[in-house]
Amino acid sequence: MNDSEQDLIQQAARGDRQAFGTLVRVHQARVFHFLRRLLGSADEAADLTQETFIRAFQALPRWRPEARLQTWLLQIARNAALDTLRQR
């Protein structure tokens, strides 16, 4: 992770929505494609991509800097996908 991403994460954790928006733009395509592969549906993947970032924004103050942000986001996405698959 580079210093600028670390700065954005710290700003977003303090509630800066613009900084979080930048993080979303950087990572949303990866999260969407990951979810599409898991679910097989672009519509569900789009919904869960949004849900993933909502959950991430709420949990960001608890994020640990030793974890890669991308890995953390994909774990949140995976858990959301598993919840969806269980409901089917």
PDB file of N, CA, C and O in Angstrom, chain B, residues numbered from 101:
ATOM      1  N   MET B 101       0.845  -1.167   0.000  1.00  0.00           N
ATOM      2  CA  MET B 101       0.000   0.000   0.000  1.00  0.00           C
ATOM      3  C   MET B 101       0.894   1.235   0.000  1.00  0.00           C
ATOM      4  O   MET B 101       1.880   1.309   0.733  1.00  0.00           O
ATOM      5  N   ASN B 102       0.536   2.177  -0.819  1.00  0.00           N
ATOM      6  CA  ASN B 102       1.346   3.391  -0.881  1.00  0.00           C
ATOM      7  C   ASN B 102       0.868   4.407   0.157  1.00  0.00           C
ATOM      8  O   ASN B 102      -0.197   4.256   0.757  1.00  0.00           O
ATOM      9  N   ASP B 103       1.673   5.431   0.348  1.00  0.00           N
ATOM     10  CA  ASP B 103       1.371   6.426   1.369  1.00  0.00           C
ATOM     11  C   ASP B 103       0.084   7.183   1.086  1.00  0.00           C
ATOM     12  O   ASP B 103      -0.646   7.528   2.015  1.00  0.00           O
ATOM     13  N   SER B 104      -0.205   7.447  -0.182  1.00  0.00           N
ATOM     14  CA  SER B 104      -1.418   8.201  -0.501  1.00  0.00           C
ATOM     15  C   SER B 104      -2.667   7.385  -0.159  1.00  0.00           C
ATOM     16  O   SER B 104      -3.657   7.940   0.318  1.00  0.00           O
ATOM     17  N   GLU B 105      -2.627   6.070  -0.401  1.00  0.00           N
ATOM     18  CA  GLU B 105      -3.777   5.249  -0.027  1.00  0.00           C
ATOM     19  C   GLU B 105      -3.909   5.203   1.487  1.00  0.00           C
ATOM     20  O   GLU B 105      -5.021   5.265   2.011  1.00  0.00           O
ATOM     21  N   GLN B 106      -2.813   5.099   2.185  1.00  0.00           N
ATOM     22  CA  GLN B 106      -2.840   5.105   3.658  1.00  0.00           C
ATOM     23  C   GLN B 106      -3.460   6.412   4.163  1.00  0.00           C
ATOM     24  O   GLN B 106      -4.271   6.401   5.089  1.00  0.00           O
ATOM     25  N   ASP B 107      -3.075   7.531   3.553  1.00  0.00           N
ATOM     26  CA  ASP B 107      -3.654   8.824   3.937  1.00  0.00           C
ATOM     27  C   ASP B 107      -5.155   8.858   3.675  1.00  0.00           C
ATOM     28  O   ASP B 107      -5.922   9.352   4.502  1.00  0.00           O
ATOM     29  N   LEU B 108      -5.576   8.332   2.520  1.00  0.00           N
ATOM     30  CA  LEU B 108      -7.006   8.295   2.198  1.00  0.00           C
ATOM     31  C   LEU B 108      -7.770   7.442   3.207  1.00  0.00           C
ATOM     32  O   LEU B 108      -8.868   7.809   3.626  1.00  0.00           O
ATOM     33  N   ILE B 109      -7.204   6.324   3.591  1.00  0.00           N
ATOM     34  CA  ILE B 109      -7.848   5.439   4.568  1.00  0.00           C
ATOM     35  C   ILE B 109      -8.013   6.159   5.901  1.00  0.00           C
ATOM     36  O   ILE B 109      -9.075   6.092   6.519  1.00  0.00           O
ATOM     37  N   GLN B 110      -6.964   6.846   6.343  1.00  0.00           N
ATOM     38  CA  GLN B 110      -7.039   7.576   7.609  1.00  0.00           C
ATOM     39  C   GLN B 110      -8.084   8.683   7.547  1.00  0.00           C
ATOM     40  O   GLN B 110      -8.838   8.883   8.499  1.00  0.00           O
ATOM     41  N   GLN B 111      -8.129   9.397   6.431  1.00  0.00           N
ATOM     42  CA  GLN B 111      -9.126  10.463   6.273  1.00  0.00           C
ATOM     43  C   GLN B 111     -10.540   9.879   6.265  1.00  0.00           C
ATOM     44  O   GLN B 111     -11.443  10.411   6.910  1.00  0.00           O
ATOM     45  N   ALA B 112     -10.721   8.788   5.533  1.00  0.00           N
ATOM     46  CA  ALA B 112     -12.037   8.147   5.451  1.00  0.00           C
ATOM     47  C   ALA B 112     -12.469   7.615   6.811  1.00  0.00           C
ATOM     48  O   ALA B 112     -13.647   7.697   7.160  1.00  0.00           O
ATOM     49  N   ALA B 113     -11.536   7.074   7.578  1.00  0.00           N
ATOM     50  CA  ALA B 113     -11.854   6.558   8.907  1.00  0.00           C
ATOM     51  C   ALA B 113     -12.322   7.682   9.835  1.00  0.00           C
ATOM     52  O   ALA B 113     -13.058   7.437  10.791  1.00  0.00           O
ATOM     53  N   ARG B 114     -11.897   8.897   9.552  1.00  0.00           N
ATOM     54  CA  ARG B 114     -12.350  10.058  10.339  1.00  0.00           C
ATOM     55  C   ARG B 114     -13.655  10.635   9.788  1.00  0.00           C
ATOM     56  O   ARG B 114     -14.140  11.659  10.271  1.00  0.00           O
ATOM     57  N   GLY B 115     -14.221   9.970   8.772  1.00  0.00           N
ATOM     58  CA  GLY B 115     -15.514  10.380   8.243  1.00  0.00           C
ATOM     59  C   GLY B 115     -15.473  11.182   6.963  1.00  0.00           C
ATOM     60  O   GLY B 115     -16.506  11.689   6.527  1.00  0.00           O
ATOM     61  N   ASP B 116     -14.318  11.313   6.349  1.00  0.00           N
ATOM     62  CA  ASP B 116     -14.189  12.080   5.102  1.00  0.00           C
ATOM     63  C   ASP B 116     -14.770  11.255   3.946  1.00  0.00           C
ATOM     64  O   ASP B 116     -14.144  10.307   3.474  1.00  0.00           O
ATOM     65  N   ARG B 117     -15.954  11.623   3.507  1.00  0.00           N
ATOM     66  CA  ARG B 117     -16.645  10.864   2.455  1.00  0.00           C
ATOM     67  C   ARG B 117     -15.961  11.009   1.098  1.00  0.00           C
ATOM     68  O   ARG B 117     -16.002  10.087   0.283  1.00  0.00           O
ATOM     69  N   GLN B 118     -15.343  12.140   0.853  1.00  0.00           N
ATOM     70  CA  GLN B 118     -14.641  12.330  -0.417  1.00  0.00           C
ATOM     71  C   GLN B 118     -13.435  11.381  -0.500  1.00  0.00           C
ATOM     72  O   GLN B 118     -13.185  10.789  -1.550  1.00  0.00           O
ATOM     73  N   ALA B 119     -12.701  11.238   0.588  1.00  0.00           N
ATOM     74  CA  ALA B 119     -11.572  10.309   0.613  1.00  0.00           C
ATOM     75  C   ALA B 119     -12.068   8.884   0.421  1.00  0.00           C
ATOM     76  O   ALA B 119     -11.449   8.099  -0.297  1.00  0.00           O
ATOM     77  N   PHE B 120     -13.191   8.546   1.064  1.00  0.00           N
ATOM     78  CA  PHE B 120     -13.738   7.204   0.900  1.00  0.00           C
ATOM     79  C   PHE B 120     -14.206   6.988  -0.533  1.00  0.00           C
ATOM     80  O   PHE B 120     -14.039   5.899  -1.081  1.00  0.00           O
ATOM     81  N   GLY B 121     -14.787   8.007  -1.141  1.00  0.00           N
ATOM     82  CA  GLY B 121     -15.206   7.914  -2.544  1.00  0.00           C
ATOM     83  C   GLY B 121     -14.036   7.598  -3.464  1.00  0.00           C
ATOM     84  O   GLY B 121     -14.175   6.833  -4.419  1.00  0.00           O
ATOM     85  N   THR B 122     -12.894   8.186  -3.173  1.00  0.00           N
ATOM     86  CA  THR B 122     -11.696   7.886  -3.962  1.00  0.00           C
ATOM     87  C   THR B 122     -11.307   6.426  -3.792  1.00  0.00           C
ATOM     88  O   THR B 122     -10.953   5.762  -4.766  1.00  0.00           O
ATOM     89  N   LEU B 123     -11.369   5.921  -2.571  1.00  0.00           N
ATOM     90  CA  LEU B 123     -11.047   4.506  -2.328  1.00  0.00           C
ATOM     91  C   LEU B 123     -12.035   3.588  -3.061  1.00  0.00           C
ATOM     92  O   LEU B 123     -11.649   2.556  -3.609  1.00  0.00           O
ATOM     93  N   VAL B 124     -13.293   3.975  -3.061  1.00  0.00           N
ATOM     94  CA  VAL B 124     -14.313   3.188  -3.773  1.00  0.00           C
ATOM     95  C   VAL B 124     -13.967   3.125  -5.260  1.00  0.00           C
ATOM     96  O   VAL B 124     -13.977   2.046  -5.852  1.00  0.00           O
ATOM     97  N   ARG B 125     -13.664   4.268  -5.861  1.00  0.00           N
ATOM     98  CA  ARG B 125     -13.342   4.285  -7.294  1.00  0.00           C
ATOM     99  C   ARG B 125     -12.128   3.420  -7.618  1.00  0.00           C
ATOM    100  O   ARG B 125     -12.073   2.802  -8.681  1.00  0.00           O
ATOM    101  N   VAL B 126     -11.171   3.375  -6.724  1.00  0.00           N
ATOM    102  CA  VAL B 126      -9.966   2.573  -6.952  1.00  0.00           C
ATOM    103  C   VAL B 126     -10.267   1.075  -6.871  1.00  0.00           C
ATOM    104  O   VAL B 126      -9.701   0.288  -7.629  1.00  0.00           O
ATOM    105  N   HIS B 127     -11.154   0.680  -5.955  1.00  0.00           N
ATOM    106  CA  HIS B 127     -11.340  -0.752  -5.665  1.00  0.00           C
ATOM    107  C   HIS B 127     -12.652  -1.357  -6.157  1.00  0.00           C
ATOM    108  O   HIS B 127     -12.809  -2.576  -6.108  1.00  0.00           O
ATOM    109  N   GLN B 128     -13.594  -0.550  -6.627  1.00  0.00           N
ATOM    110  CA  GLN B 128     -14.917  -1.103  -6.919  1.00  0.00           C
ATOM    111  C   GLN B 128     -14.932  -2.117  -8.065  1.00  0.00           C
ATOM    112  O   GLN B 128     -15.688  -3.087  -8.004  1.00  0.00           O
ATOM    113  N   ALA B 129     -14.132  -1.924  -9.094  1.00  0.00           N
ATOM    114  CA  ALA B 129     -14.145  -2.878 -10.211  1.00  0.00           C
ATOM    115  C   ALA B 129     -13.678  -4.255  -9.747  1.00  0.00           C
ATOM    116  O   ALA B 129     -14.261  -5.271 -10.124  1.00  0.00           O
ATOM    117  N   ARG B 130     -12.642  -4.288  -8.942  1.00  0.00           N
ATOM    118  CA  ARG B 130     -12.129  -5.574  -8.435  1.00  0.00           C
ATOM    119  C   ARG B 130     -13.184  -6.272  -7.577  1.00  0.00           C
ATOM    120  O   ARG B 130     -13.401  -7.476  -7.715  1.00  0.00           O
ATOM    121  N   VAL B 131     -13.836  -5.521  -6.694  1.00  0.00           N
ATOM    122  CA  VAL B 131     -14.877  -6.099  -5.838  1.00  0.00           C
ATOM    123  C   VAL B 131     -16.039  -6.604  -6.689  1.00  0.00           C
ATOM    124  O   VAL B 131     -16.542  -7.704  -6.457  1.00  0.00           O
ATOM    125  N   PHE B 132     -16.468  -5.813  -7.671  1.00  0.00           N
ATOM    126  CA  PHE B 132     -17.579  -6.218  -8.539  1.00  0.00           C
ATOM    127  C   PHE B 132     -17.263  -7.515  -9.277  1.00  0.00           C
ATOM    128  O   PHE B 132     -18.087  -8.429  -9.294  1.00  0.00           O
ATOM    129  N   HIS B 133     -16.083  -7.607  -9.887  1.00  0.00           N
ATOM    130  CA  HIS B 133     -15.729  -8.816 -10.653  1.00  0.00           C
ATOM    131  C   HIS B 133     -15.608 -10.033  -9.739  1.00  0.00           C
ATOM    132  O   HIS B 133     -15.990 -11.139 -10.121  1.00  0.00           O
ATOM    133  N   PHE B 134     -15.088  -9.835  -8.558  1.00  0.00           N
ATOM    134  CA  PHE B 134     -14.999 -10.916  -7.574  1.00  0.00           C
ATOM    135  C   PHE B 134     -16.403 -11.434  -7.239  1.00  0.00           C
ATOM    136  O   PHE B 134     -16.638 -12.642  -7.235  1.00  0.00           O
ATOM    137  N   LEU B 135     -17.324 -10.519  -6.960  1.00  0.00           N
ATOM    138  CA  LEU B 135     -18.688 -10.921  -6.618  1.00  0.00           C
ATOM    139  C   LEU B 135     -19.425 -11.537  -7.803  1.00  0.00           C
ATOM    140  O   LEU B 135     -20.213 -12.466  -7.633  1.00  0.00           O
ATOM    141  N   ARG B 136     -19.172 -11.025  -8.990  1.00  0.00           N
ATOM    142  CA  ARG B 136     -19.836 -11.595 -10.173  1.00  0.00           C
ATOM    143  C   ARG B 136     -19.419 -13.047 -10.378  1.00  0.00           C
ATOM    144  O   ARG B 136     -20.244 -13.892 -10.724  1.00  0.00           O
ATOM    145  N   ARG B 137     -18.149 -13.329 -10.164  1.00  0.00           N
ATOM    146  CA  ARG B 137     -17.682 -14.729 -10.282  1.00  0.00           C
ATOM    147  C   ARG B 137     -18.338 -15.609  -9.221  1.00  0.00           C
ATOM    148  O   ARG B 137     -18.710 -16.748  -9.504  1.00  0.00           O
ATOM    149  N   LEU B 138     -18.479 -15.092  -8.013  1.00  0.00           N
ATOM    150  CA  LEU B 138     -19.075 -15.887  -6.938  1.00  0.00           C
ATOM    151  C   LEU B 138     -20.568 -16.133  -7.141  1.00  0.00           C
ATOM    152  O   LEU B 138     -21.073 -17.225  -6.877  1.00  0.00           O
ATOM    153  N   LEU B 139     -21.262 -15.104  -7.613  1.00  0.00           N
ATOM    154  CA  LEU B 139     -22.720 -15.164  -7.680  1.00  0.00           C
ATOM    155  C   LEU B 139     -23.267 -15.515  -9.052  1.00  0.00           C
ATOM    156  O   LEU B 139     -24.382 -16.027  -9.159  1.00  0.00           O
ATOM    157  N   GLY B 140     -22.501 -15.247 -10.104  1.00  0.00           N
ATOM    158  CA  GLY B 140     -22.963 -15.531 -11.455  1.00  0.00           C
ATOM    159  C   GLY B 140     -24.003 -14.546 -11.971  1.00  0.00           C
ATOM    160  O   GLY B 140     -24.649 -14.803 -12.987  1.00  0.00           O
ATOM    161  N   SER B 141     -24.167 -13.433 -11.289  1.00  0.00           N
ATOM    162  CA  SER B 141     -25.177 -12.450 -11.685  1.00  0.00           C
ATOM    163  C   SER B 141     -24.588 -11.053 -11.556  1.00  0.00           C
ATOM    164  O   SER B 141     -24.111 -10.660 -10.492  1.00  0.00           O
ATOM    165  N   ALA B 142     -24.627 -10.315 -12.649  1.00  0.00           N
ATOM    166  CA  ALA B 142     -24.113  -8.944 -12.626  1.00  0.00           C
ATOM    167  C   ALA B 142     -24.989  -8.048 -11.751  1.00  0.00           C
ATOM    168  O   ALA B 142     -24.482  -7.162 -11.063  1.00  0.00           O
ATOM    169  N   ASP B 143     -26.304  -8.277 -11.777  1.00  0.00           N
ATOM    170  CA  ASP B 143     -27.209  -7.450 -10.965  1.00  0.00           C
ATOM    171  C   ASP B 143     -26.952  -7.649  -9.472  1.00  0.00           C
ATOM    172  O   ASP B 143     -26.844  -6.679  -8.721  1.00  0.00           O
ATOM    173  N   GLU B 144     -26.854  -8.902  -9.048  1.00  0.00           N
ATOM    174  CA  GLU B 144     -26.564  -9.172  -7.641  1.00  0.00           C
ATOM    175  C   GLU B 144     -25.181  -8.661  -7.260  1.00  0.00           C
ATOM    176  O   GLU B 144     -24.990  -8.133  -6.165  1.00  0.00           O
ATOM    177  N   ALA B 145     -24.226  -8.816  -8.156  1.00  0.00           N
ATOM    178  CA  ALA B 145     -22.872  -8.343  -7.887  1.00  0.00           C
ATOM    179  C   ALA B 145     -22.859  -6.828  -7.713  1.00  0.00           C
ATOM    180  O   ALA B 145     -22.164  -6.312  -6.837  1.00  0.00           O
ATOM    181  N   ALA B 146     -23.622  -6.110  -8.538  1.00  0.00           N
ATOM    182  CA  ALA B 146     -23.681  -4.654  -8.410  1.00  0.00           C
ATOM    183  C   ALA B 146     -24.281  -4.245  -7.069  1.00  0.00           C
ATOM    184  O   ALA B 146     -23.771  -3.347  -6.399  1.00  0.00           O
ATOM    185  N   ASP B 147     -25.371  -4.914  -6.683  1.00  0.00           N
ATOM    186  CA  ASP B 147     -25.995  -4.614  -5.388  1.00  0.00           C
ATOM    187  C   ASP B 147     -25.040  -4.898  -4.235  1.00  0.00           C
ATOM    188  O   ASP B 147     -24.915  -4.098  -3.307  1.00  0.00           O
ATOM    189  N   LEU B 148     -24.372  -6.040  -4.302  1.00  0.00           N
ATOM    190  CA  LEU B 148     -23.477  -6.414  -3.200  1.00  0.00           C
ATOM    191  C   LEU B 148     -22.185  -5.605  -3.201  1.00  0.00           C
ATOM    192  O   LEU B 148     -21.557  -5.451  -2.153  1.00  0.00           O
ATOM    193  N   THR B 149     -21.780  -5.091  -4.343  1.00  0.00           N
ATOM    194  CA  THR B 149     -20.625  -4.192  -4.371  1.00  0.00           C
ATOM    195  C   THR B 149     -20.952  -2.950  -3.557  1.00  0.00           C
ATOM    196  O   THR B 149     -20.145  -2.492  -2.749  1.00  0.00           O
ATOM    197  N   GLN B 150     -22.136  -2.414  -3.778  1.00  0.00           N
ATOM    198  CA  GLN B 150     -22.563  -1.245  -3.009  1.00  0.00           C
ATOM    199  C   GLN B 150     -22.653  -1.594  -1.518  1.00  0.00           C
ATOM    200  O   GLN B 150     -22.187  -0.829  -0.674  1.00  0.00           O
ATOM    201  N   GLU B 151     -23.239  -2.726  -1.198  1.00  0.00           N
ATOM    202  CA  GLU B 151     -23.363  -3.163   0.198  1.00  0.00           C
ATOM    203  C   GLU B 151     -21.990  -3.352   0.842  1.00  0.00           C
ATOM    204  O   GLU B 151     -21.793  -3.015   2.010  1.00  0.00           O
ATOM    205  N   THR B 152     -21.052  -3.889   0.081  1.00  0.00           N
ATOM    206  CA  THR B 152     -19.694  -4.083   0.585  1.00  0.00           C
ATOM    207  C   THR B 152     -19.076  -2.766   1.015  1.00  0.00           C
ATOM    208  O   THR B 152     -18.475  -2.679   2.086  1.00  0.00           O
ATOM    209  N   PHE B 153     -19.219  -1.750   0.196  1.00  0.00           N
ATOM    210  CA  PHE B 153     -18.616  -0.460   0.533  1.00  0.00           C
ATOM    211  C   PHE B 153     -19.357   0.254   1.657  1.00  0.00           C
ATOM    212  O   PHE B 153     -18.746   1.017   2.406  1.00  0.00           O
ATOM    213  N   ILE B 154     -20.647   0.025   1.788  1.00  0.00           N
ATOM    214  CA  ILE B 154     -21.383   0.569   2.933  1.00  0.00           C
ATOM    215  C   ILE B 154     -20.859  -0.073   4.218  1.00  0.00           C
ATOM    216  O   ILE B 154     -20.573   0.617   5.197  1.00  0.00           O
ATOM    217  N   ARG B 155     -20.738  -1.389   4.202  1.00  0.00           N
ATOM    218  CA  ARG B 155     -20.208  -2.100   5.380  1.00  0.00           C
ATOM    219  C   ARG B 155     -18.777  -1.673   5.684  1.00  0.00           C
ATOM    220  O   ARG B 155     -18.406  -1.503   6.846  1.00  0.00           O
ATOM    221  N   ALA B 156     -17.980  -1.501   4.640  1.00  0.00           N
ATOM    222  CA  ALA B 156     -16.586  -1.100   4.832  1.00  0.00           C
ATOM    223  C   ALA B 156     -16.506   0.294   5.451  1.00  0.00           C
ATOM    224  O   ALA B 156     -15.701   0.526   6.353  1.00  0.00           O
ATOM    225  N   PHE B 157     -17.332   1.222   4.973  1.00  0.00           N
ATOM    226  CA  PHE B 157     -17.313   2.579   5.520  1.00  0.00           C
ATOM    227  C   PHE B 157     -17.655   2.559   7.002  1.00  0.00           C
ATOM    228  O   PHE B 157     -17.038   3.266   7.799  1.00  0.00           O
ATOM    229  N   GLN B 158     -18.640   1.744   7.366  1.00  0.00           N
ATOM    230  CA  GLN B 158     -19.047   1.658   8.769  1.00  0.00           C
ATOM    231  C   GLN B 158     -17.965   1.009   9.633  1.00  0.00           C
ATOM    232  O   GLN B 158     -17.814   1.355  10.804  1.00  0.00           O
ATOM    233  N   ALA B 159     -17.219   0.076   9.060  1.00  0.00           N
ATOM    234  CA  ALA B 159     -16.207  -0.660   9.824  1.00  0.00           C
ATOM    235  C   ALA B 159     -14.807  -0.059   9.713  1.00  0.00           C
ATOM    236  O   ALA B 159     -13.890  -0.504  10.404  1.00  0.00           O
ATOM    237  N   LEU B 160     -14.634   0.920   8.874  1.00  0.00           N
ATOM    238  CA  LEU B 160     -13.298   1.461   8.609  1.00  0.00           C
ATOM    239  C   LEU B 160     -12.538   1.901   9.861  1.00  0.00           C
ATOM    240  O   LEU B 160     -11.325   1.701   9.917  1.00  0.00           O
ATOM    241  N   PRO B 161     -13.183   2.484  10.854  1.00  0.00           N
ATOM    242  CA  PRO B 161     -12.418   2.846  12.058  1.00  0.00           C
ATOM    243  C   PRO B 161     -11.786   1.638  12.766  1.00  0.00           C
ATOM    244  O   PRO B 161     -10.843   1.800  13.540  1.00  0.00           O
ATOM    245  N   ARG B 162     -12.297   0.442  12.504  1.00  0.00           N
ATOM    246  CA  ARG B 162     -11.738  -0.773  13.123  1.00  0.00           C
ATOM    247  C   ARG B 162     -10.719  -1.483  12.227  1.00  0.00           C
ATOM    248  O   ARG B 162     -10.135  -2.489  12.628  1.00  0.00           O
ATOM    249  N   TRP B 163     -10.504  -0.960  11.013  1.00  0.00           N
ATOM    250  CA  TRP B 163      -9.546  -1.566  10.090  1.00  0.00           C
ATOM    251  C   TRP B 163      -8.139  -1.483  10.675  1.00  0.00           C
ATOM    252  O   TRP B 163      -7.746  -0.461  11.237  1.00  0.00           O
ATOM    253  N   ARG B 164      -7.393  -2.565  10.535  1.00  0.00           N
ATOM    254  CA  ARG B 164      -6.019  -2.615  11.051  1.00  0.00           C
ATOM    255  C   ARG B 164      -5.043  -2.327   9.919  1.00  0.00           C
ATOM    256  O   ARG B 164      -5.118  -2.966   8.870  1.00  0.00           O
ATOM    257  N   PRO B 165      -4.133  -1.386  10.107  1.00  0.00           N
ATOM    258  CA  PRO B 165      -3.199  -1.003   9.041  1.00  0.00           C
ATOM    259  C   PRO B 165      -2.312  -2.140   8.532  1.00  0.00           C
ATOM    260  O   PRO B 165      -1.792  -2.056   7.420  1.00  0.00           O
ATOM    261  N   GLU B 166      -2.131  -3.195   9.319  1.00  0.00           N
ATOM    262  CA  GLU B 166      -1.297  -4.295   8.824  1.00  0.00           C
ATOM    263  C   GLU B 166      -2.023  -5.151   7.782  1.00  0.00           C
ATOM    264  O   GLU B 166      -1.395  -5.961   7.100  1.00  0.00           O
ATOM    265  N   ALA B 167      -3.333  -4.977   7.658  1.00  0.00           N
ATOM    266  CA  ALA B 167      -4.107  -5.705   6.649  1.00  0.00           C
ATOM    267  C   ALA B 167      -4.148  -4.884   5.358  1.00  0.00           C
ATOM    268  O   ALA B 167      -4.274  -3.660   5.399  1.00  0.00           O
ATOM    269  N   ARG B 168      -4.041  -5.562   4.219  1.00  0.00           N
ATOM    270  CA  ARG B 168      -4.196  -4.857   2.941  1.00  0.00           C
ATOM    271  C   ARG B 168      -5.661  -4.493   2.768  1.00  0.00           C
ATOM    272  O   ARG B 168      -6.547  -5.314   3.009  1.00  0.00           O
ATOM    273  N   LEU B 169      -5.910  -3.272   2.355  1.00  0.00           N
ATOM    274  CA  LEU B 169      -7.288  -2.801   2.184  1.00  0.00           C
ATOM    275  C   LEU B 169      -8.038  -3.668   1.177  1.00  0.00           C
ATOM    276  O   LEU B 169      -9.190  -4.033   1.412  1.00  0.00           O
ATOM    277  N   GLN B 170      -7.403  -3.995   0.074  1.00  0.00           N
ATOM    278  CA  GLN B 170      -8.069  -4.798  -0.951  1.00  0.00           C
ATOM    279  C   GLN B 170      -8.482  -6.156  -0.405  1.00  0.00           C
ATOM    280  O   GLN B 170      -9.591  -6.617  -0.674  1.00  0.00           O
ATOM    281  N   THR B 171      -7.621  -6.794   0.345  1.00  0.00           N
ATOM    282  CA  THR B 171      -7.939  -8.096   0.933  1.00  0.00           C
ATOM    283  C   THR B 171      -9.105  -7.971   1.901  1.00  0.00           C
ATOM    284  O   THR B 171     -10.006  -8.810   1.915  1.00  0.00           O
ATOM    285  N   TRP B 172      -9.081  -6.919   2.710  1.00  0.00           N
ATOM    286  CA  TRP B 172     -10.148  -6.671   3.677  1.00  0.00           C
ATOM    287  C   TRP B 172     -11.482  -6.449   2.961  1.00  0.00           C
ATOM    288  O   TRP B 172     -12.506  -6.990   3.376  1.00  0.00           O
ATOM    289  N   LEU B 173     -11.472  -5.657   1.892  1.00  0.00           N
ATOM    290  CA  LEU B 173     -12.692  -5.415   1.126  1.00  0.00           C
ATOM    291  C   LEU B 173     -13.232  -6.704   0.502  1.00  0.00           C
ATOM    292  O   LEU B 173     -14.440  -6.942   0.510  1.00  0.00           O
ATOM    293  N   LEU B 174     -12.348  -7.522  -0.030  1.00  0.00           N
ATOM    294  CA  LEU B 174     -12.795  -8.782  -0.643  1.00  0.00           C
ATOM    295  C   LEU B 174     -13.351  -9.739   0.405  1.00  0.00           C
ATOM    296  O   LEU B 174     -14.243 -10.530   0.100  1.00  0.00           O
ATOM    297  N   GLN B 175     -12.851  -9.684   1.615  1.00  0.00           N
ATOM    298  CA  GLN B 175     -13.404 -10.519   2.690  1.00  0.00           C
ATOM    299  C   GLN B 175     -14.816 -10.045   3.049  1.00  0.00           C
ATOM    300  O   GLN B 175     -15.713 -10.860   3.266  1.00  0.00           O
ATOM    301  N   ILE B 176     -15.002  -8.754   3.107  1.00  0.00           N
ATOM    302  CA  ILE B 176     -16.346  -8.214   3.358  1.00  0.00           C
ATOM    303  C   ILE B 176     -17.286  -8.633   2.230  1.00  0.00           C
ATOM    304  O   ILE B 176     -18.417  -9.046   2.484  1.00  0.00           O
ATOM    305  N   ALA B 177     -16.820  -8.527   0.984  1.00  0.00           N
ATOM    306  CA  ALA B 177     -17.625  -8.924  -0.176  1.00  0.00           C
ATOM    307  C   ALA B 177     -17.957 -10.412  -0.130  1.00  0.00           C
ATOM    308  O   ALA B 177     -19.088 -10.809  -0.410  1.00  0.00           O
ATOM    309  N   ARG B 178     -16.981 -11.223   0.220  1.00  0.00           N
ATOM    310  CA  ARG B 178     -17.198 -12.671   0.319  1.00  0.00           C
ATOM    311  C   ARG B 178     -18.276 -12.984   1.348  1.00  0.00           C
ATOM    312  O   ARG B 178     -19.166 -13.795   1.091  1.00  0.00           O
ATOM    313  N   ASN B 179     -18.201 -12.348   2.504  1.00  0.00           N
ATOM    314  CA  ASN B 179     -19.200 -12.586   3.543  1.00  0.00           C
ATOM    315  C   ASN B 179     -20.587 -12.152   3.086  1.00  0.00           C
ATOM    316  O   ASN B 179     -21.573 -12.834   3.364  1.00  0.00           O
ATOM    317  N   ALA B 180     -20.669 -11.033   2.393  1.00  0.00           N
ATOM    318  CA  ALA B 180     -21.959 -10.581   1.860  1.00  0.00           C
ATOM    319  C   ALA B 180     -22.498 -11.569   0.828  1.00  0.00           C
ATOM    320  O   ALA B 180     -23.697 -11.845   0.796  1.00  0.00           O
ATOM    321  N   ALA B 181     -21.617 -12.099  -0.011  1.00  0.00           N
ATOM    322  CA  ALA B 181     -22.032 -13.088  -1.023  1.00  0.00           C
ATOM    323  C   ALA B 181     -22.518 -14.369  -0.362  1.00  0.00           C
ATOM    324  O   ALA B 181     -23.521 -14.945  -0.784  1.00  0.00           O
ATOM    325  N   LEU B 182     -21.821 -14.810   0.658  1.00  0.00           N
ATOM    326  CA  LEU B 182     -22.253 -16.021   1.364  1.00  0.00           C
ATOM    327  C   LEU B 182     -23.620 -15.817   2.010  1.00  0.00           C
ATOM    328  O   LEU B 182     -24.450 -16.726   1.999  1.00  0.00           O
ATOM    329  N   ASP B 183     -23.860 -14.641   2.570  1.00  0.00           N
ATOM    330  CA  ASP B 183     -25.189 -14.337   3.128  1.00  0.00           C
ATOM    331  C   ASP B 183     -26.254 -14.435   2.046  1.00  0.00           C
ATOM    332  O   ASP B 183     -27.327 -14.993   2.275  1.00  0.00           O
ATOM    333  N   THR B 184     -25.962 -13.896   0.874  1.00  0.00           N
ATOM    334  CA  THR B 184     -26.909 -13.940  -0.249  1.00  0.00           C
ATOM    335  C   THR B 184     -27.161 -15.371  -0.709  1.00  0.00           C
ATOM    336  O   THR B 184     -28.303 -15.758  -0.955  1.00  0.00           O
ATOM    337  N   LEU B 185     -26.095 -16.148  -0.823  1.00  0.00           N
ATOM    338  CA  LEU B 185     -26.235 -17.532  -1.266  1.00  0.00           C
ATOM    339  C   LEU B 185     -27.027 -18.365  -0.254  1.00  0.00           C
ATOM    340  O   LEU B 185     -27.783 -19.254  -0.646  1.00  0.00           O
ATOM    341  N   ARG B 186     -26.865 -18.094   1.009  1.00  0.00           N
ATOM    342  CA  ARG B 186     -27.634 -18.808   2.045  1.00  0.00           C
ATOM    343  C   ARG B 186     -29.119 -18.490   1.947  1.00  0.00           C
ATOM    344  O   ARG B 186     -29.963 -19.347   2.207  1.00  0.00           O
ATOM    345  N   GLN B 187     -29.434 -17.253   1.569  1.00  0.00           N
ATOM    346  CA  GLN B 187     -30.838 -16.836   1.465  1.00  0.00           C
ATOM    347  C   GLN B 187     -31.540 -17.412   0.257  1.00  0.00           C
ATOM    348  O   GLN B 187     -32.770 -17.455   0.226  1.00  0.00           O
ATOM    349  N   ARG B 188     -30.797 -17.853  -0.731  1.00  0.00           N
ATOM    350  CA  ARG B 188     -31.401 -18.394  -1.963  1.00  0.00           C
ATOM    351  C   ARG B 188     -32.167 -19.650  -1.667  1.00  0.00           C
ATOM    352  O   ARG B 188     -32.744 -20.249  -2.574  1.00  0.00           O
TER     353      ARG B 188
END
